[in-house]
Amino acid sequence: MTILQQPDALSLSQNLKEFHISSDVQVPFILKQGGVEILSQRYDPSADGHITINLRDIVHARLSYQLIESGQVYEQSSLASDFTAVINDTTLTFRVIRSGIDRLADSAANFLTQNFLTWQPSIKPVTYYSPEFLTYYATIPCVAKLRAYFTDTSGSVISQTDYTVAEMVAGIAYTIPLQYSVVAGWLGHKLPAYYDVWVENLTDQRLTYIQRYYAEDMRTEQEQWILFENSLGGLDTFRAYGTTTFSGEHTHNLAEIDEISQEYRVDTERKFQKNTGHLNQDERKWLLDFFPSQAKYLYAGNYLRQIVVTESNVSYTDRALPSNYTFTFKYADARPLLNLPRTDIPADVLSITVPEVGSFTVPPRLAEFPRLPLSEGALFPIQNPYSEEWGITTAEAFATYVGQQLAEFAGSGGGIGHQHRNIDLLNLLSYVAEYLLVNNKKIKAGYADIAGDIEGDKYIHKDRVDRTDYLLKFGEFIDSLIAGKGAGIYPDGRAQFQNLEVRSSLTVLELIFNRLSAMESDYSFSESGTIESVELLEDGTYRLPLRKRWENDFTALAENDVVYGIVNDLASGGGNYYTSWLRVLHVDTSANTINAVMYPDSEVPGGKNYPPEPLMILSHRGNPVNAERQGYWYLSSREKCICMLDGVIKPILEESNYSI
């Protein structure tokens, strides 16, 4: 077996050379990425004893670009990787970076040393907030430098400032954020007219070309910032400031049940057609890299959102300048929902003229009026025969009046010579809002029981001991633990309620839960308390009243206790959780209040501490003075552990603190 061709020691994934092997017998081939085997095959030679192995697609798919919205330089840990090929007893190692060049005539090492991973124009206008990134693969130890130029009102350079952006280690790809606002922060919030970026070796020799950015205002109100992963493995940004056309397509799926139609699903697709705006010769060539990209983003508001292009019109005439492209995109995670900011502030005083009510015409026939269902609150027009003003009455008042008139008619004989023997009682009866009244007072129910009367056993009494052999229901009752409703008590002693509140204590012989019990985040077994309010004192400490769970509930926290709690920013629309670390200075047991001080950032896990908040649950963790209060154990679904700690004297744990 003879290896005739193999990949270079440093290769671009899209230009990766094939393996050419000369052999008369079958050849086993294994490919590893780091220590992970990703391919194992056996290859049979052709009739002329030749084997060709193409790894381009496999290797390229194993590499990726990581987009991190950060103002700091960060490493692209998965953009380049080492691969090992094992052919029989021969082992070959080569390094590949996710990149590619059409008809590459130079070595990958030379190209990567001299170029940033982008085809964008080397002189580029930017706005204050438009995101800009440069990615560079360091083939040797080197330094990224920046030089900012400051001009006067006439445009003449009056000063310049040099800044070291990053020191880079050989064999690692770095992404450098170069947004104008980020650069201004590096320069002490000074605003340069333009700034240059390049890479030089450790002896101050420049390795790359100079990339220049200059400040410019937004070109139109329709300007949008599009980011995409380019074919060299970096991330580019272009400003599309042409017209935006929105189109919403809705497919209404209907179902008809009992001759009633209903929309059971509406398929919604919202598309945006965007014009790039005028492009010069360099820009229109560079943007040809945008359309084949499989990772595209739109900077919407203040965050990046991935998009997909559904249609594109990419054409130009070589002699026609400027030119432009048009493409149609939609959000990759599009759902038929809205999120509209409420930024308009109403004026303190509004000058509004109320329009006059115009005349209207009453239909000439009753049949032309709309028909309404009759109810107790339905209104009827009514007029006193001696007045020109109209009034209204309700169907309920009308029915009450008619009932009273019929009662009086029956009491007076009514022309039929009959008088009811209980006419005095009937005259006192009235019916208003579903209540039966006697002399304008509600009739009291429940006194129909007579001691010893058989019918009296049908009622539950308030003035003597009582019982029932039947289900006692309160309101509408449905017997079910899952879909139940209301409350009920059974003769066998079983009872079912929606909620049960016990003021003093609850004593049971057996307590049965559902078969599945779940918890989230941390569940601690230690002294704890819930903060009712937070008062920041003049000396920088906090006064924290704790919630009393019952009348004689007093805090079990002690002086010098290390306590912590979890706070979040859900109220402000975020979804981040933070930990607040405190040391107890004083405990007022009678007032159920503690005084505490925050630990400095340098003494807490993560290097950042946060102030306490109302409703935060404090949990005791340790004590630097009292050895008997240095133990703590907890269950954590977040850390995936059951842990017992001992000897805890500060927020940051030592290895010796882990007891179990």
C-alpha positions in Angstrom: 0.0 0.0 0.0 1.3 3.5 -1.0 -0.3 6.8 -0.1 0.0 9.0 -3.2 -1.9 12.1 -1.9 -3.2 13.2 1.5 -4.6 16.5 3.0 -2.2 19.2 3.9 -1.2 19.7 7.6 -3.4 22.8 7.6 -6.4 22.7 5.2 -9.6 24.5 4.4 -12.6 22.2 4.7 -14.0 23.1 1.3 -10.6 22.6 -0.4 -9.6 19.5 1.5 -7.5 17.2 -0.7 -8.6 13.6 -1.3 -6.7 10.5 -0.2 -5.2 8.7 -3.1 -3.9 5.2 -2.3 -2.3 2.6 -4.4 -3.0 -0.9 -3.2 -3.7 -4.4 -4.5 -5.9 -5.5 -1.5 -8.7 -4.1 0.5 -7.7 -1.2 2.8 -9.3 -0.4 6.2 -9.8 3.3 6.9 -10.6 5.0 10.2 -11.2 8.8 10.7 -11.1 10.4 14.2 -11.9 13.9 15.3 -9.8 14.4 18.4 -10.3 11.1 20.2 -13.8 10.4 18.7 -14.1 7.9 15.8 -16.4 9.4 13.2 -15.8 7.0 10.2 -14.8 3.4 9.8 -14.8 1.9 6.3 -13.0 -0.7 4.1 -12.2 0.3 0.6 -11.7 -2.1 -2.4 -9.2 -1.0 -5.0 -10.2 -0.4 -8.7 -9.0 -2.6 -11.5 -5.8 -0.5 -11.7 -5.1 -0.7 -8.0 -6.3 2.8 -7.1 -8.4 4.0 -4.1 -9.8 7.5 -3.7 -11.3 8.7 -0.4 -13.1 12.1 -0.3 -13.7 13.4 3.3 -14.7 17.0 2.3 -18.4 16.8 3.2 -17.8 14.7 6.4 -15.2 17.0 7.8 -17.0 20.2 6.8 -20.1 19.1 8.7 -18.1 18.5 11.9 -17.1 22.1 12.1 -19.2 25.1 13.0 -19.2 28.8 13.7 -20.4 30.1 17.1 -22.2 33.4 17.3 -21.9 35.1 20.7 -23.5 38.5 21.2 -20.6 39.9 23.3 -18.5 43.0 23.3 -15.3 40.9 24.0 -13.0 39.0 21.8 -13.8 35.3 22.0 -12.5 32.0 20.7 -14.1 30.0 17.9 -13.6 26.6 19.6 -15.4 24.5 17.0 -14.4 26.4 13.8 -11.1 24.4 13.5 -10.3 20.9 14.7 -7.6 18.2 14.4 -8.4 15.0 12.5 -6.5 11.7 12.4 -6.7 9.1 9.6 -5.6 5.5 10.4 -4.9 3.5 7.2 -3.7 0.0 8.0 -0.8 0.8 10.4 -0.2 4.3 9.1 -1.5 7.3 11.1 -1.8 10.7 9.6 -2.9 13.9 11.5 -4.1 17.1 9.9 -5.9 20.3 11.0 -8.9 21.7 9.2 -10.7 25.0 9.4 -14.3 25.5 8.2 -13.6 27.6 5.1 -13.3 27.5 1.4 -11.9 29.4 -1.6 -12.7 29.0 -5.3 -9.6 27.6 -7.2 -7.2 28.1 -4.3 -3.7 28.7 -5.8 -1.8 29.2 -2.5 -1.4 27.1 0.7 -4.1 27.4 3.3 -1.4 28.5 5.9 -0.3 31.5 3.7 -3.9 32.6 3.0 -5.0 32.4 6.6 -1.9 34.3 7.8 -2.5 37.2 5.5 -6.3 37.5 5.6 -9.3 37.9 7.8 -12.1 35.4 7.2 -14.2 37.7 5.1 -14.7 39.0 1.6 -16.2 42.3 2.6 -14.7 45.5 1.2 -11.6 46.6 3.1 -13.2 50.1 3.5 -16.6 49.9 5.0 -19.1 52.4 6.4 -20.8 51.6 9.7 -23.4 53.2 12.0 -23.0 53.6 15.8 -25.0 50.4 16.6 -24.7 48.2 13.5 -23.0 44.9 14.6 -19.6 44.2 13.0 -17.3 41.2 13.5 -13.9 40.1 12.2 -12.8 36.5 12.5 -9.1 35.6 12.2 -7.3 32.2 12.4 -3.9 32.6 14.1 -1.3 30.4 12.4 1.5 31.8 14.6 1.4 33.8 17.9 0.2 37.3 17.0 -1.5 40.5 18.1 -4.7 42.3 16.8 -4.2 46.0 16.7 -6.5 49.0 16.2 -5.8 52.6 15.4 -8.5 55.3 15.7 -8.4 58.6 13.9 -10.0 61.8 15.2 -10.7 64.7 12.9 -11.8 68.3 13.2 -14.9 69.9 11.6 -13.0 70.2 8.3 -12.2 66.5 8.2 -8.5 66.9 8.9 -6.9 64.3 11.3 -5.9 66.0 14.5 -5.0 63.0 16.6 -4.8 59.2 16.6 -4.9 56.5 19.3 -3.5 52.9 19.1 -5.2 50.1 21.0 -4.2 46.5 21.4 -7.4 44.5 20.8 -6.2 40.9 21.6 -3.1 38.7 21.9 -3.8 35.5 19.9 -2.3 32.0 20.3 -1.3 29.9 17.3 -3.9 27.3 16.2 -7.0 29.1 17.4 -9.6 31.2 15.6 -10.8 34.4 17.2 -13.8 36.6 16.6 -13.3 40.3 17.2 -16.4 42.5 17.8 -15.8 45.8 15.9 -19.2 47.6 16.4 -18.6 51.4 16.5 -20.1 51.7 20.0 -17.8 48.8 21.3 -14.7 50.5 19.8 -15.8 53.8 21.4 -16.0 52.1 24.7 -12.4 50.7 24.3 -11.2 54.3 23.6 -12.8 55.8 26.7 -16.0 56.8 24.9 -14.2 59.0 22.4 -15.8 59.0 19.0 -13.3 58.5 16.1 -14.0 59.5 12.5 -12.6 56.1 11.4 -10.5 53.3 12.7 -8.2 50.6 11.2 -7.7 47.0 12.3 -4.9 44.6 11.4 -2.9 41.7 12.8 0.9 41.8 13.4 3.4 39.3 14.7 5.3 39.6 18.0 8.1 41.6 16.2 5.6 44.3 15.1 5.5 43.2 11.5 2.0 43.5 9.9 0.6 40.1 8.7 -2.8 41.1 7.2 -4.3 43.8 5.1 -5.8 46.8 6.9 -9.5 46.7 7.4 -11.0 50.2 7.8 -14.4 51.3 9.2 -15.7 54.8 9.0 -18.7 56.4 10.8 -21.9 57.1 8.8 -25.5 57.9 9.6 -28.3 55.5 8.7 -29.1 55.9 5.0 -32.9 55.5 5.2 -35.5 54.8 7.8 -36.0 51.4 6.2 -32.4 50.3 6.8 -32.0 46.8 8.3 -28.9 45.0 9.4 -28.4 41.5 8.0 -25.7 39.1 9.3 -24.6 35.9 7.6 -22.0 33.2 7.9 -19.7 33.6 4.9 -17.9 31.0 2.9 -14.6 31.7 4.6 -16.0 30.7 8.0 -16.5 34.2 9.4 -19.5 36.4 10.0 -20.4 39.4 7.8 -22.9 42.3 8.2 -24.5 44.3 5.4 -26.9 47.2 5.6 -30.0 46.7 3.5 -31.6 50.1 3.2 -33.9 49.6 0.2 -37.7 49.2 0.3 -39.3 46.5 2.5 -42.5 44.9 1.3 -44.6 42.8 3.7 -47.0 40.0 2.6 -49.0 37.8 4.9 -50.5 34.6 3.5 -53.3 32.9 5.4 -54.8 29.6 4.7 -58.1 29.2 6.5 -58.9 25.6 7.3 -62.7 25.1 8.0 -64.7 22.3 9.6 -68.5 22.2 9.4 -70.3 20.5 12.2 -74.1 20.5 12.4 -74.2 23.1 9.6 -72.0 25.5 11.7 -68.6 26.4 10.2 -65.5 26.9 12.3 -61.9 27.7 11.6 -60.0 24.9 13.3 -56.6 26.0 12.0 -55.2 29.1 10.2 -51.9 28.5 8.5 -50.0 31.8 8.5 -46.9 32.7 6.6 -45.4 36.2 6.9 -42.8 37.2 4.3 -40.7 40.3 3.8 -39.3 41.3 0.5 -36.2 43.4 1.0 -34.1 45.4 -1.5 -30.4 45.8 -0.6 -30.2 49.4 -1.8 -27.5 50.7 -4.2 -24.4 48.5 -4.3 -21.0 49.5 -5.7 -18.8 47.1 -7.7 -17.1 45.7 -4.6 -20.3 45.3 -2.6 -22.3 43.5 -5.3 -19.5 40.9 -5.7 -19.2 40.5 -1.9 -22.9 40.0 -1.4 -22.9 37.0 -3.7 -21.6 35.2 -0.6 -24.8 36.0 1.3 -27.3 33.9 -0.7 -25.6 30.4 -0.5 -25.1 30.9 3.3 -27.1 28.6 5.5 -26.9 30.8 8.6 -28.5 34.2 8.2 -29.7 36.6 10.9 -31.6 39.9 11.1 -30.7 42.4 13.8 -34.3 43.2 15.0 -34.5 45.9 17.6 -31.7 44.9 20.0 -31.3 41.2 19.4 -30.4 38.8 16.6 -33.1 36.6 15.0 -32.4 33.9 12.5 -34.1 34.2 9.1 -34.3 32.0 6.0 -34.4 33.3 2.4 -37.3 31.9 0.3 -36.7 33.7 -3.0 -34.0 35.9 -4.4 -33.3 38.0 -7.5 -29.6 38.3 -7.9 -28.5 39.8 -11.2 -26.5 42.8 -12.5 -25.0 44.2 -15.7 -21.3 44.7 -15.6 -21.4 48.2 -17.0 -24.4 49.3 -14.8 -23.6 51.0 -11.6 -24.9 51.1 -9.0 -26.9 47.9 -8.9 -29.1 46.2 -6.3 -30.4 42.8 -5.2 -33.8 41.8 -4.0 -34.6 38.8 -1.7 -37.6 37.5 0.2 -37.1 36.2 3.8 -39.1 35.0 6.7 -38.2 34.3 10.4 -36.9 30.8 11.0 -38.9 30.5 14.1 -42.0 32.3 12.8 -45.3 31.9 14.7 -48.5 33.8 14.2 -47.9 36.0 17.2 -47.1 39.7 17.8 -44.8 41.5 20.2 -45.4 45.3 19.8 -43.5 47.8 22.0 -45.6 50.3 23.9 -43.3 53.4 23.5 -45.8 56.1 22.7 -46.4 58.5 25.6 -49.9 60.2 25.7 -49.8 64.0 25.8 -50.7 65.7 29.1 -53.4 67.8 27.5 -55.4 66.8 24.4 -57.5 69.2 22.4 -60.3 67.2 21.0 -63.6 68.5 19.5 -66.5 66.2 20.1 -68.5 65.8 16.8 -72.2 66.7 16.8 -74.6 63.8 16.7 -76.4 63.8 13.4 -80.0 63.1 12.8 -81.3 59.6 12.2 -84.3 58.0 10.8 -86.6 55.4 12.5 -87.7 52.6 10.2 -91.4 53.1 9.2 -92.5 49.6 10.1 -91.9 47.5 13.2 -90.9 44.5 11.0 -87.9 46.5 9.9 -86.5 46.8 13.5 -83.9 44.2 14.6 -85.3 41.5 16.8 -83.9 40.9 20.3 -84.5 37.9 22.7 -86.9 38.7 25.5 -85.3 38.9 29.0 -86.0 40.5 32.3 -83.7 43.4 31.4 -85.3 44.1 28.0 -86.4 47.7 27.6 -89.7 49.0 26.4 -90.5 52.6 25.5 -93.2 54.1 27.6 -94.9 57.5 27.9 -97.2 59.2 30.3 -100.4 60.3 28.5 -100.0 63.8 29.9 -96.3 64.3 28.9 -94.4 64.6 25.7 -91.2 63.0 27.2 -90.4 59.3 26.6 -89.3 56.9 29.3 -88.4 53.2 29.5 -89.5 50.2 31.6 -88.2 46.6 31.8 -89.9 43.3 31.1 -89.5 42.4 34.8 -91.2 45.5 36.0 -94.0 45.0 33.5 -94.5 41.4 34.7 -94.6 42.5 38.3 -97.1 45.2 37.6 -99.4 42.7 35.7 -99.1 40.2 38.6 -100.2 42.8 41.2 -103.1 43.8 39.1 -104.3 40.2 38.7 -104.0 39.7 42.5 -106.1 42.8 43.1 -108.6 41.7 40.5 -109.0 38.3 42.2 -109.4 39.9 45.6 -112.2 42.2 44.5 -114.3 39.6 42.9 -113.0 40.6 39.5 -116.4 40.4 37.8 -116.7 36.6 38.3 -117.9 36.8 42.0 -114.9 34.8 43.5 -112.7 35.9 46.4 -109.7 33.8 47.5 -109.8 32.9 51.2 -106.0 33.9 51.5 -106.5 37.2 49.7 -104.8 39.1 52.6 -101.7 37.0 52.2 -101.7 37.3 48.5 -101.9 41.1 48.8 -98.7 41.0 50.8 -96.8 38.8 48.3 -94.5 40.2 45.7 -91.7 38.8 43.5 -88.6 40.8 42.8 -85.2 39.6 41.3 -86.1 35.9 41.9 -87.0 36.5 45.5 -90.5 36.0 47.0 -91.4 38.8 49.3 -94.1 39.2 52.1 -94.8 42.8 52.9 -91.5 43.7 51.0 -89.4 41.3 53.2 -87.8 38.0 52.1 -89.5 34.9 53.2 -87.3 32.9 55.7 -87.0 29.2 54.8 -86.1 26.4 57.1 -88.9 26.7 59.7 -91.1 24.1 58.1 -89.8 21.4 60.4 -91.9 20.3 63.3 -90.4 18.1 66.0 -91.5 14.5 65.6 -92.9 15.2 62.2 -91.9 12.6 59.6 -91.4 15.3 57.0 -89.1 17.2 59.4 -86.4 14.6 58.8 -85.8 16.0 55.4 -84.2 19.2 56.8 -80.9 20.0 58.5 -81.4 22.0 61.7 -79.4 24.8 63.2 -80.8 24.6 66.7 -80.2 20.9 67.5 -77.9 17.9 66.8 -78.6 16.5 63.3 -77.5 13.8 60.9 -78.1 12.5 57.4 -77.6 9.2 55.7 -77.1 10.8 52.3 -74.4 12.7 50.5 -74.1 16.3 51.8 -73.3 18.7 48.9 -72.3 22.3 49.0 -73.2 24.0 45.7 -72.7 22.1 42.5 -70.7 19.0 43.3 -68.9 16.6 40.9 -67.1 13.7 42.5 -63.6 13.5 40.9 -60.0 14.2 41.9 -59.1 15.3 38.4 -62.2 17.0 37.1 -64.2 17.6 40.3 -66.1 20.6 41.4 -67.6 22.0 44.6 -67.6 20.2 48.0 -69.2 17.0 49.3 -69.3 14.9 52.5 -70.2 11.1 52.2 -71.9 9.0 55.0 -68.9 6.7 55.1 -66.7 9.7 56.3 -65.1 10.5 53.0 -65.0 14.2 52.0 -63.8 16.1 49.0 -63.0 19.8 48.7 -61.3 22.1 46.3 -59.0 23.7 48.9 -58.4 22.9 52.6 -57.1 25.6 55.0 -56.1 24.6 58.5 -55.3 27.5 61.0 -53.6 25.5 63.8 -52.5 21.9 63.0 -53.4 18.9 60.8 -53.2 15.4 62.3 -53.4 12.4 60.0 -52.6 8.7 60.3 -51.6 8.3 56.7 -50.7 10.9 54.1 -51.1 9.9 50.4 -49.6 11.9 47.6 -49.9 11.4 43.8 -47.5 8.8 42.6 -45.4 11.4 40.9 -43.9 14.3 43.0 -41.8 16.9 41.2 -39.5 19.7 42.3 -37.6 22.4 40.4 -34.2 24.2 41.1 -32.9 23.7 44.6 -34.7 22.1 47.7 -32.7 22.8 50.8 -32.9 21.2 54.3 -31.9 24.1 56.6 -33.2 27.1 58.4 -35.0 29.5 56.1 -37.3 32.5 55.9 -39.2 34.6 53.3 -38.3 38.3 53.0 -41.4 40.5 53.4 -39.7 43.8 52.6 -36.2 45.2 52.1 -34.9 48.4 53.8 -31.4 49.6 52.8 -29.9 51.4 55.8 -27.4 54.3 55.7 -24.5 52.1 56.6 -25.0 49.9 53.5 -26.6 47.0 55.4 -30.1 45.6 55.0 -33.0 45.4 57.4 -35.1 42.3 56.4 -38.4 41.6 58.1 -39.3 37.9 57.6 -42.8 36.5 57.0 -44.6 34.8 59.9 -46.2 31.5 58.8 -48.2 31.3 62.0 -48.7 33.4 65.2 -45.7 32.1 67.2 -43.4 31.6 64.2 -40.0 33.2 64.8 -36.9 33.0 62.6 -34.3 30.3 63.4 -31.4 32.2 61.6 -28.5 33.2 63.8 -25.8 35.9 63.9 -22.9 35.3 61.4 -25.0 32.9 59.3 -24.1 32.6 55.7 -27.4 32.8 53.8 -28.4 33.0 50.2 -31.5 33.2 48.0 -32.5 33.2 44.3 -33.9 36.4 42.6 -35.0 36.8 39.0 -35.9 39.6 36.6 -39.2 38.2 35.4 -41.0 41.3 36.4 -39.0 43.4 34.0 -39.6 41.0 31.1 -36.4 39.0 31.4 -35.8 35.3 32.3 -32.5 35.4 34.2 -31.9 34.1 37.7 -29.3 35.5 40.1 -28.1 34.5 43.6 -27.9 36.9 46.5 -25.4 36.1 49.2 -25.7 37.7 52.7 -24.1 37.5 56.1 -26.4 37.9 59.1 -25.3 40.7 61.5 -28.1 40.8 64.0 -31.3 38.8 64.7 -34.4 40.5 66.4 -36.4 37.4 67.3 -39.4 39.2 68.8 -39.8 41.3 65.6 -38.9 38.3 63.3 -36.3 40.6 61.6 -32.7 40.2 60.6 -30.0 42.7 59.7 -27.6 41.5 57.0 -24.8 42.7 54.7 -24.0 41.6 51.2 -20.8 39.7 50.5 -18.5 41.5 48.0 -18.4 40.2 44.4 -14.9 38.7 44.9 -16.2 36.4 47.7 -19.2 34.8 45.9 -19.5 32.1 43.2 -19.6 33.6 39.7 -17.9 36.8 40.8 -21.1 38.8 41.0 -23.5 39.4 43.9 -27.0 40.8 43.8 -29.1 42.6 46.5 -32.0 40.9 48.2 -35.5 41.3 47.0 -39.0 41.0 48.6 -40.5 37.5 48.6 -37.1 36.0 48.2 -36.6 32.8 50.3 -33.4 32.9 52.3 -31.7 29.6 53.2 -28.9 29.1 55.8 -25.7 27.6 54.4 -23.0 28.0 56.9 -21.4 30.1 59.7 -17.8 31.3 60.0 -18.0 31.5 63.9 -20.4 28.8 65.2 -19.1 25.3 64.2 -22.5 23.8 65.0 -24.1 25.9 62.2 -21.7 24.9 59.4 -23.7 22.0 58.0 -26.3 22.0 55.2 -27.7 19.6 52.7 -29.9 20.0 49.6 -31.3 18.4 46.5 -30.8 20.2 43.2 -32.4 19.5 39.9 -30.3 22.4 38.5 -27.0 20.9 39.7 -28.2 17.3 39.3 -27.1 16.3 42.8 -28.0 15.3 46.3 -25.3 17.0 48.4 -24.4 17.3 52.1 -22.0 20.1 53.1 -20.0 20.5 56.3 -17.5 23.1 57.6 -19.0 25.9 55.4 -17.7 29.3 56.5 -18.1 31.4 53.3 -20.2 31.4 50.1 -17.4 29.9 47.9 -17.0 26.2 48.8 -13.8 24.3 49.3 -13.3 20.7 48.3 -13.3 19.7 51.9 -16.8 21.1 52.4 -18.3 18.3 50.3 -19.2 15.7 53.0 -21.5 13.5 50.9 
